[in-house]
Structures are given as C-alpha cells and as structure tokens.
Amino acid sequence: MSEPAVRFAVVGFGNIGRAHYRTLAGSAVPDGCPRALVTRQSDGLPADVEVYRDVDALLDAGVADVVVIATPTMDHEQASRKALTAGHHLVVEKPMAMSVLGARRIIDARLPETVAAVMLNQRYHGTYRRIREIVKGGLLGRLTRFSWIMTAWYRPNSYFAVSSWRGTWPGEGGGALLNQGIHNLDILQWILGSPVSVYARAGFGKFHSIDVEDEVTALFEYDDGLSGVMVLSTGEAPGTNRFEIVGDRGSLVFEADTIRLAIADRSVSEHRATSLDLFGSPDFTEQSEVPAATANQHADVFNDVVSAVRGGRPVATPLEDGVASIELANAILVSAWEDRRVDLPVDAVTYHEALERRIEASDFREPADLAVRADMERSYR
C-alpha cells in the first residue's frame, strides 16, 4: 500500500506563491499535494484547497504537513517561526530572513524532528552542480582568483512600482543582494566557501526609484590566498552571467549555458618559477560541456523535502545553509554603507540594529495601478 501524499500549505499567493502552488498541483511533485492556501485575496483562487486568512488559522486547522512560506520578505521570519514552533515541516523562500540575527531566530525555533529547508533552488542547477564537482574534485588545482559578473537580473521600474514592499528597507531589507543575488551568493559560498573579508561599493536607487541597492561590486578575500570580485545589477540589459574560476592547474569559464575548461599540462606556479621561455606558458587542453538543464528546480526542492519527511536523506538546502548567503549580503551592505573592508563573520546584532534604523527612517510605497504582465518563467536565471 502506497504512502499518503505529503500535504503542503502555501502561505502567500503572489507571483512566487502561485508558481509554487502550480508546481505542487502538477505532476512534478508526485508524492506531494497542495491542501491549503493562506491569502487575503478572494479572486482567482483554486477551488480544491482550503483557504485561510492568516498563518495562525492554518496552523490551528492542522491540514498540512509542510508549510511553504512565499510571503514578502518582511514576513518570512515571523511566519517561519510560527510554523516551526507549531511542529510543522517548513520550506521558506529565499532569503529566509533579512539579517543573520533573524535567520538564527528561525533556526532556534525548529524542533528536532522537523524538516526545514530554504528555497535555494539553484543548488539543483545542473551547471552549478557540475562547477562545484569540478572545483571540489581539484581539477583546477589551488584556486587563485574568480570573477562573477551577474547582471542578468534586469528589472524594469514597474516591477517595483506595483508593489508596496519591493525595493524598500522595511519590505526587503535590501535589493539586488537580498532578492535576486541571494542565489548567486549562496552558489558562490557553496562552491568556493566563505571569504574572510569583503569590500564593496553599491548604487542605491541608481537605476530605479527605490531606496535599496540595485548595483553592487564586491571584492572578496579568502584565508588561502583566493580573491575575487562579484558584480550584481538589476538595471542592465541585456545583462551577463559569466562566472570564471582560475586555479594553479587551469581555468573554468561559464557563460551562455556552456562550461569551458582549460587544463594545464603542469602546475602554472612551477612553470612560472622554472621556465626559461620568456613569453611562453604551459600547454593547455581545452574542452567544453553543456550540462543538462533541470526542468524545475523548485520541484526538486519540494521532492527533496518529501523524501526527508518520509525518512529519507537530509535536505540539500537546510535552514543552516541559508545563513551564509545572508551573512555575505549583510557584510556587503555594511561595507557599502561605511566604505570600509568588513571582516566575516559580521556582528549579527550590530547589523540588525543598523538595518532597523534604516527601516524606521523609511516606509513602504503606495503601489501604482499599472496593467503589468508577470510571466514568472522569465524571472528565473
């Protein structure tokens, strides 16, 4: 006899909440099903689920095994803590909180027997998994430098204008770093580890009528001599996604869905120290590959959670793993605010207090009444 489907409740029914509901209601998560929604909307709701007006009512009803938090960022922490305290399993959208302090409070609310994951779905991206395999396998040798230009997160001003919370300190606690680039910060530390310091410059409302950052250039330093730079922007078009990693035995470049490798026949440092050819270099073997694309990374996270709920392997994106990318985002913002190098780990309490001061000094916006189109498939990068 087969096990009953794992019951999901989606909290929030905006763009990403609707996308998660469709994923759960389709065939991509065969052992899970949506049973409830939490939303204040009344139009366009599916007929086959229970609808609740707040999280407390949902939790009291006991109709779901897993609660999916797909609300605006400002509500992630409180809703997640409520679900975990009530003993429910959890999937929370990225970022799990605005600050490291908020993220740690969510982790502290988790009961030992519950499964809890962050929607860091790009860990299921075939290319990023392959890059991690190459780096961790040592093919590039000791790493020396990286650069990641990620300016393909373009958003028009209407993206912010129709929302009361996007692009505001009280709504998101940040912009390109906390909303879009949080994926890239997670992948960066997942592949290369966490740096020991960062120095950054940021443009706050450089391209959009927003208070938060929409362009960032950050320099990272590691304790083993690795250094690198990341550029994020939501204001450039057509935009670029180019990730380069250089090591003592070769280099890797990812761009346009293709990984290009150049592997040296000998250590570059050895050649540099011993070669008498003034303009020579090691010989390199070049190759390229296009890893298979993942059909639905969000479904991968949900299936992972279903497996864990049923006693399978631990989830690949646990709450604890959601902290590192938030810490990088927090450190970058401190560096940009104060124009100085910031050592990691950041002082979580001091950062949270600094963020709260910005929240208190700003406000939400009045949403514009615009006839916009929102195709979520075009938002994924």
N, C-alpha and C positions, 0 to 999 in steps of 0.2 A: 504494500500500500504506500503510495507516494505521500511525502510530507505536505502539509498545507502550505499555501503561498505565504511568504513573509509580507505582512501588511505595512504599507507606507502611508504616512500622512505628510502632505506638503504644506508648509507654513509660508504663506506669501504666494500671490498668484499674479505677479507682474511678468515681465519678459522671461526671466530665468525660471520662475516658478512654473509657468505654463510649459516651458520646454521640458522641465523635469517631469511634470505630470504626463506629458505625451510620451516621454521615454518609458516611464513606468507602466503606462497603459498599453503600450505596444508590445511587440514580440522580443524586444532587445533584452528584457529582464524577465526570462521565462518563469522564474521561481519567486517573483515579487509582484505585488499589485497595489495600485493606489486605492486606499479606502476612505481617505478624508482630506479635506482642504481647510485651511484657516485663511479667511479673506473677508474683507468688508465689502467686496464687490458683490453685485447681485446679477449682473448681466453676463452672458456667455459662459456660465459655469456648467461643467459636465453633470449629467443627471444621475450617474451611477455611484456617486460618492456622498458621504456625509459632509456638510459644510458647517463650520464653527466660526464664530466671530472673533475669538481670541484663543491664545495658546492654553490658558487655564481651562477653558471649557473642553478643549480637545483632550488634554491630559486627564481630566476627570472622567471623560467618557470611556477611556480605555479601549479604543477601537483600533489602535495601531501598535505595531511592534517597533517601527523605526520612524523617527520624526526627522523630516528634511527641512532645514532652516533656509529659506530662499527669500528672506525679507531684505529690505535695505540694510546696509552695513551697520548702521547705528543700532539695530535691534538684534544683531547676531549674538552678542554676549548674553543678554538677559534671557532671550528665548532658549538658547542652548543650555544655559544653567538650569532653567526650569525643567526642560525635558530630561536632562541627566539626573537631577535631584529626584524626579518622579520615577526614575528607574527605566526610562526608555532608552533604546539604542538611538544613535544620532548620526546624521550627515549634515554638516554645516557648510554653507557656501563660503568661498574664499572672499576676503580674508576672514578667518574665524573671529577676529576682533580688530579694533583699531590700534591696539597697543599690545606690547608684550605683557603688561600687567593684566589687561583684560583677557588675553589668551590663557594666562596661567590660572585665572579665576575659573575659567571654563573647565580646564583640566582638573582642578581641585574639586569640582562638583561631580565628577564622574564616579560612579560606583564601580567596584572591581569587576563585576560580572557583565557590565555593559560593553557593547561595541560602539566605538565613536570614531568617525572619520571626517576629514576635511575634503572638500571638493577640489583637490589639487589634481584635476583630471589629466593635465598634460604629462604627468608621470607615465601615462599609458600611451603617449605619442610614440609611434614606432621609431621615429628618427632620434628623439631624445633618449629613448631606451638604448638604442644602438650606440649613440655617442658615449653614454655612460659605460657601456660594456667595453668599448674601445679604450677609454681612459682608465677605467679600473683594471683592465687587463694588462696595462703597462705598455701597450704598443707604441705610444708616443714617448716613452721614457719619462725622465723627470720633467715635470711641467715648468715652463718658464714665463709664459705670457698668454693672455687671452684677450679677445675683444668681442663684444656682442652689441651690434647695432640693431635695436629692435624699435623701429619707427613705423611698424605696420599696424599700430593700434589706432589708426586715424578715426576721429570722431568729429562730425560737424557740430556747430554750436547748438543746433536743435536738440541734440542728444541730451544736453544739459538743461536747455531752456524748458522742456516739457516736464521736467522733474523738479520737485521741491528740494530734494536732498543730494542729487548727484553734483559733484564738484563743489561741495561745501564742507567746511570743517565739522560741523555737527552731524552731517549726514554720512560722510565717508571717512573723516579723519585723515584725508589725503586725496590724491587724484590718480595720476598715472602709475604711481608706485603701489597704492593700496587696491586699486580696482583692476586695471589691466596688467600692469607689470608684475604683480604679485606672482603670477605664473612663472615669469622668467626668473625672478629672484629665487623662487623655490627650485626650479630646474638648475640654476647656477650652483646653489649650495649642495643640491643633491648629487651633482656630478663632480664638483671641484672642492666641496667642503666650505666651511665658513671662514671668511677673512678675519684678520686681527684688527684691521682698521679700514676706514673709508673716508675719502674726501670728496665732496660733491658740490656741484652748482645746479641750481634749479630755476626754471622760469615759472612763476606763479601767475596764472592767467595770461600767459604770453600769447596764446592763440585763441583763447575762448574767454567768454565773460564769466569767469569762475574765480574763486579765491585760492584754490589749491594748485598744486603743480601739474603742468601739462607738458613739461620738458625737463629731463634730468640727464646730467652727465656725471657719472660716479667713477672714481678711481679706487680700486681695491688692492690691499696689500695682505699677503699671507705670510705665515711664520717660516715657510720653507723656501722663500725667495720668489714664489709666484706672485705676479701682479697682473692687473687687467683693468679694462675700462668697459663700462656699460652705458649705452645711450638709449634712453626711452623717450618716446614722444607720442602724443595723441593729436598733434597738429600738422604733421607732414603727410603728404600724399604724392606719389603712390605708396611710399614707405618701403622700408627694407627690413628683412630679417636675415642677418648674416652673423654667424657665430664661428669664430676662429679660435683654435686652441693650438699652441705651439709647445713642443717638448724637445728634449735633447736628442730624440731619435726621429723626429718628424713633425708633421703638422696635419691638422684636420680643419677643413672649412665646410660649414653647412650653409647652403643658400639655394633657393629655388627647389626645395624638396630633395636636393642631392647632397650627399656627403662625399667630399673629395679628400683623399689621403695621399700624403707624400712621405714615404718611409725611407730613412737614410740607411745606407749600407754599413754605416759605422756611427758611433757617437759624434754628434756635432762638436761637443766640447773637446773630444780627443782630436778631431780633425783641426779644430781651431788652434790647439796647443802644439800640434806636431807638423802640420802641412807646410811644405816649402813652396807651394804653388800660390803666388801672391794674390791671384784673382780666382782661385779655384774654390770648390765646395765639395762636400760629399756627393756621391751618386745617390739618386733617389728613385725609388719605384713608386709610380703613381697609379692610383686606382680610384674608381668612383662607384657608388652604390646608391640606390633609391629604396630605402626601407619601405615595407608595405605600410600603407596608411591604416589607421584604426578607424573603423566605421563609426563608432560612437563612444567617445572616451567617458562621457557621463554614465553611460550604461555600464562601462567597465567598473567604475567606482561602485555603482549600485550592486552589481553582481558580486563584487568583492565583499561588500557588506553582508549580502545574503549568505554567502559562504561562511563568513565569520560568525554570523548569528546562529547558523546551524552547526557550529563547532568546527569549522574548517580552519585554514591558516589565518594568521592575523592580517588585518587590512594593510594595504600598501601605503595608505595616506592617513595614518593615525593622528589624533589631535596633537600629540607631542611634536610631530613633524611639521605641523603648521606654524610653529613658533618661530623657526629660524628665518623664514622669509619676512615675517612681520618685523623681526628684530633688525634685519637688513634695511627694510623700509624706514623704520624709526630712526636708525643711525644715519641714513642718508638725509632725512629731513632735518635732524639736528645739525648735521654738517652744513647744509644749505642755509638754515636759519642763522647759524652762528659763524659761518665762514671759517671753519677750522676742521682739522682732522679729528675724527671721532674713533676712539678705541671700542672694540667689542669685547665682552657684552655691554650693551647700553645699560645705564641706570634706569630700570623699568619705572620706578616711582617718579623720578625726576622728569622722565619723558612724559609720562601720563599727565603730570601736573602742567607741563608746558603745553601739551595738547589741549587740556581743559581750558587754559587761559585763551587759546585761540578760538575754541568753541564758544566760550562766553562772550567774546568780542565780536562774534559774527552771528549769522542767522540763516535759516532756510530761505529759499526764494519763493515767489509766487509763480506757480507753473504757467507757462504760456499755453494758450489754446491753439495748437497747431495740428493740422491734418498730416501727421507724420506716418511713415511706414517703418515697421520694425520686423525685419527678417533676421531672426536670431542666428541662422546658419551663417550669415555674412559677418557676424561678430566674432566668430572663432578664428584664431590664428595659430 
